[in-house]
Amino acid sequence: MIHVKWDRETLHFPVPPPETKLGKLRADLAEYTHLPLGSFKLIHAGAVMKDDSAPLTAYKIRENSTIALIGGHSLPSAPTPAPSSRPQPKVKEPPTEQSTITAIRTELDRLRTTLIPDVDALVNALAPSAATTLSSPTSAPTPASGSAPTHSSPSHPTPASGSSKPTSSDHTRLSELLLQSLLRLDAMHLAGSDWPEARAERKAAVREVQGVLDRLDGAWSAR
């Protein structure tokens, strides 16, 4: 079976034949969930699955693979601009490799200061004895300033060790926030850009976010 995480549900489907195209799986999911075909994204192993003409083997979909379905709302139509005498805003400058790297590091800083403390608290509440072994990795990429980021107090209360056990809504909230972080990182990648440093930064960032998501899901599954 393959597992599809959609909002608060986990759907289970037989493993499709290896030659099945991603577009066929996407259409099947749209029919099953009654979602518009172009209104959601599919994520596997931290990467957005984009090429509907590619076979599922290209994305390493196999038995017990987990796919995240993100989105699911009808795509809004582009608004018709109303006539206005106001001056048009300046055209946004295209991103550069350095600005993309800065955006990636900003996303990681946000992850480390707001989400990782919440994930640590939830994991420790589920298994207090694993507090030291399941703490956030110390080998994570260091921001441009050269100093390790300082974790601030979590913005959302998460049950701490010794208090009541975390609920499924706690797990779902953190999972969705981590998946949104993966989507933001994916949007920073410009296909075809010859930016080796930015690609390396993005790859390391995706690996870090996916590692936190795997740690969260692993602790929740083992509870």
Secondary structure, DSSP 8 states (H G I E B T S, - for coil): -EEEEETTEEEEE----TT-BHHHHHHHHHHHHT--TTSEEEEETTEEE--TTSBGGGGT--TT-EEEEEE-S------------S----------HHHHHHHHHHHHHHIIIIIHHHHHHHHHHH-GGGTTTTS--TTS---TTSS-------SS----TTSS---HHHHHHHHHHHHHHHHHHHHH--TT---HHHHHHHHHHHHHHHHHHHHHHHHHHT-
